[in-house]
C-alpha cells in the first residue's frame, strides 16, 4: 500500500531524510520508531503531502504521489492524518466531526455510527468535543480518519499527550479498530513499547534512514546493530572473543546465535536472559541499583572485574537490596556484532 524509496529531504544544510526506504503491506500497521530528530515526522509529512521531497519516490496504492518532479497535493492523495492532539472542530458535534469528509450519501449510510462503534464510542454522536476526555477526543480523531475509508492512515504520536494508563487502553482499541476496518496505517512514535505492542511491522529510524524494518519480535531479538539493540529495549552489550560456536565473555562462555567469525566481538544479551540468585551457580556480582516497576524490576549488577550488566527480574524473596552479593547466570544464546 505504501512504498517509499530513496527519500531525501533537507531544510537548508540540515538533512532530515537521507535515502529513507519503507514498504508497508495492505491491511497492516507499521510503526516508524526513532528518537527525536531522526526524521520520522518529516517522513510522515512527506507521505501526507505537506512537504515536497528533494529526491526519491513515494507511492500509495501503486500510484506515485511524489518524486523529484512530482508533488501531488494532500487532498488528492486520500491519505488521512491523525495528529498528536485530536484537532477536532469545536463547533461541530462528534458526528459532525466524524462525518466532515463524507458526502451526504455516506453520512446517511450509517458510516459515522459504524466507525464510532469501532473506536468504542457508540452513541456519542450528539456530544460536543468539550464534553469529551482527551482519550475520547483522540478516539473521535481516529474515527474521523477512518470514515472515508482512505487507502492509508497516518498517526503522528497520537497517544503522547495521554497518561500512561489511558494510553494502554487506547492503543489496544485503536489497533483493533484499524484491523476491523481493514485499514493500512503508519504510526510514528518514539515509544518502544508502543511500537512493539501495536505494530505488525517496526521500522527503526536513525539519522534520516530506516536502519531496520521487520516484525516486532525480529527487530527486538535480532537487531541489525548495537545501536538498534540499545534503542529497542534494554540491552546488555559486552566485549567478547569468539571461540568456535561460543563467545568468551565476562559472564563466562556463552553460545552464539549463528556464526560470528573469529576474534573480538561485541555480544548482546537482553536483561530478561539474566538469572539472578542469592546462592546459585554463575558469576559473582554486587547489586548497585534496584529499580522497581511493579510488574518487574531492573537490577544493575557489577561483576568482580568491574563490568556492569542489567537484569530483569519478576520477583525475589527476600527483595534484593543495593550492596547484596549475588550470582548471575545467562539463559539462552548471545548475538554477536563486529567489535566497533
N, C-alpha and C positions, 0 to 999 in steps of 0.2 A: 504493500500500500504506500509506503514511503521509502524513497531511495535518495540518499544524499551521497554525492561522490565528489571528492577533492575540493570541498567547500573552503573558500578563503574569504575572510572579511577583516578589514583593518580600519581603525579610526586614527588617521594620521600615521604616526610611527608605531602605534600600538596595534599589534596583530591579535585579533580576538579569535579568529578561526584560521587554522593553518593546515589546510588539507584534510578536513574532517570527513569521515565516511561513516554512513549508518544505513542499515537496511531494517525495515520493520514490516513484518508479515501482516497480512489482513487478519483482523479479529484478535490481535494481540495487544498487550500493554507493554511498552518498552519504557524503562526508566533511564534517563540520562543523568548519571551521578557524577558529581565532581565538586571540588572546593570552590569557594568564592573566587571569581575572577578567571575561571578556567575556560569560559566561553559558552557555557551551556545555555544561558539565557539569550545570548546572541544567536546561537543555533536555532532556538525556538522562534525568535523574531524573524529570522531569515526564512524559515519554513512557513511562517504565517504570512509573510509578505510585507512586514513592517520595515524591513531593511533590505537594501539591494546588495547582492553578492558581488564580489570583485572577480571571482572565478569559481569554477566548479558547477555542478548541476544539482537541482532539486526536482524530483518528480513525485507527484501524488497520484496514485491510482493509474500509473502508466502514462500520465500526462506531464510533460515538462512545464514547470511553472517558473523556473528561474535558471539562468545560466549567464555566461558573460554578456550576451547580447539580448537577453530576455528577462523581463520583470513583469509577471502577471500581477495585477493589483490584488490586495487581500480579498475583496468582495467576490472576485471571480474564482478564487481558489477553493471556496467552500470548505475552508478549514476553520473549525471552531476553537476558541481560546477561552480557558477558564483561568482568570488572573489570580494573583495571590490573595486578594480580597474580592469578594463576590462582585463588586461594582454593579449592584442592582439599581434599576431606575427607582428612586424613592417615591415617585408619584404614581407608580403602577403597582397593582396588586401582584401577588405571587403568580397567578395565572397570566396576568398581563405581561410580566417579565418573561415567563417561560414561552409564551406564545408570540413574543415580539417579532421573531424572524420567520413566522409561519404565515402563509396566505390564509384567506378566510376559510377555504375548504378544509385545510389541515387543522385549523383551530376547531372547526366543528366536528372533526373526525374523532375526537377524544384523545388526540395525541398528547395534549397538555396533561390531562389526568393520568395518562399512561406513564409518562416519564416522571411525574411527581410520585406515583406509586413506586417506580423503580428506585428512586432515591430515598424512599422511606418517609414521604410527606403526603400521603393520601389525605384529601380533604382540606388541604391548606391553601387552596387556590384563591380564596377571598381575603386572605390575610395580607397586610401591608409589610414591607421589608422591616420597618421599625418595630414590628411586633415579633420579630424572629430573633433567635440567638445567633451568635456568629457561626456556629456549626450549621444551623438551619439555612442561613443565608448562603453558605458555600454549597449546600445540597441543591438549593434553587439554582445557583450558577451552573452546576453540573447538569441539572435538568434542562436549563435553557440551551446549553451547548448540545445536548443530545437531541433536542426536539426536532430540528430539521433533518436529522439523520445525515450528518456530514460524513464524508469519507474518512476524515481524520480529526481527532480531538487532541488539543494541546493543553496540558495542565501545568501551569507555571507556579510551582511550590504552593499549591492551593491550601495546604494544611499548616503552613508555617506560623500563622497568627493564632492558632488554637492551642489550648492547654493539652498536656500530654495524654490525659485520659480520653478526651474528646477526639483527639487525632486518631487514636487506635480504632475506635468505633467507626469514625467517618471513612477511614482508609478502607476498611473491610466493606462497608456499604457501597462506596463509590466503585470499588473493584467489581463487586457483584452486579451493580447497575450497568457498568460498561460491558461486562460479559453477557448479561441477559439481553442487552440491546445489540449485541454483535458488533460493538464499536471497536475501531482501531484507535489507540491512544498513545501519546508520548507524554510521560511525566518527567518534568525537570525538578531535581531535588539535590540537596547536599546531605540528606539524611540517609545513612547507610541502611538502617533498619527499615525505613520506609521503602527504599528501593528493593531490598531483598525480599520483603514480605509481600509486596504488592505485584511486582512485575513478572511477566513471562520471560523478559529479556532485560539484562542490565548492561548498559553501555557506559563504561567508565571514561571520563574525560579529564585530560590534563594538558595544560598549555595549548589549548586550541585544537587538540586532536583526540579522537576516540582511540584510547590505547588498548582497550579490550572490550569485547562485546560477546555475550552469550547468556545461557540460563543462569539464574542467580546462584545455584549450587556450584556450577562450574567456576564462575568468577570468584566465589569465596574459597573453594577448595583447590582450585588450580589457577591462582593468579599469574598473570603474564610477567610480572616483575615484582621486586621488593616494594616499589612504591605502591602498586596496586594492592599488594598484601597488607601494607600498613593502612591504606585508606579504607579498604573494605573490611572493617572489623579490626579486632585486636590482633597483633602479630608479634610472635617471638622470633627474632632473627639472630642467628648465632653463627660465628665463624666455625668452619669445619674443614676436614680433609677427607676426600673420598678414598675409601679402601674397599675395592670390589663393589658388592651390592650395598655397602653400608657407608655411613659417614661417622667419623670420629669427632665428637662434639664435647663441649663442657658438661653435657648431661650423659656422657657415655657414648657407646656405639649404637647408632640408630639406623634402621632400614630406610632406604630411599625409594620414593616413587620413581619408577623408570630408571634410565641411565643418566649419569651426570658427568661422564668423562673422568678425568683424573685431576688430582691436585687440590688446591684450595678453593673452597666454595662458601657461599652463604646459605644456610638451611633455614627453612620456615617451619615453624610449628604454631598451632593455634592454642590459646590458653586452655581450652577445654580438653586438649590432649594430655595435660599435666595431671598426674595423680599425686596428691599431697598427703602424706601420712605422718603421724607423730612418731611412729616407731617401725615403719615398714622398710622394705628394700628400696634402694635408689641412691641418688646423690644428695649429700648433706647440704642443707640450706638454712638461712635465717629469714624469718618474716620481717620485712622492713616497712610494709604498708598493707593495710587491710581496708578495702572499700566495699562496704555492704550495700547491696542494691535490692534487698528484699527477696527476690526470687533466686538470687545467687550472689556471689561476692568475687571480686577480683583481688588477688593476693600477690603483692610484689615480693619476690624472693631474691636473696643474694646468695649465690653459691660460694663455696670456700675459696675459689680463685678470683672472686670479685665480680663475676658475671651476674647480671640481673635478668630474671625471667618473670613472666606473669602467668599465673594460674587462675582458672575459673573454677570455683567450687560451688556445689549446691548447698552443702552444709558441713559443719564439722562439730563434733562433740568431744571435749568442750570446744567452744569457739576459739579460733586461732587469734593470737594477740601479737602485736609488734614485739620482736625480741625472741619469740619462740623458735626453737630449733626443730626442724622437720626434715623429712627426706622427700625427694622428688623423683618420680619415675614417669616415663613417657609411654602413652598408648598410641599405637599406630605408627605410620611411617612419616618421614620428613620429606619436604620438597626442596630441591637444591637449585640455586641460581649461581651463575658465574660470580666470582668474587669481584666486587667493584673497587 
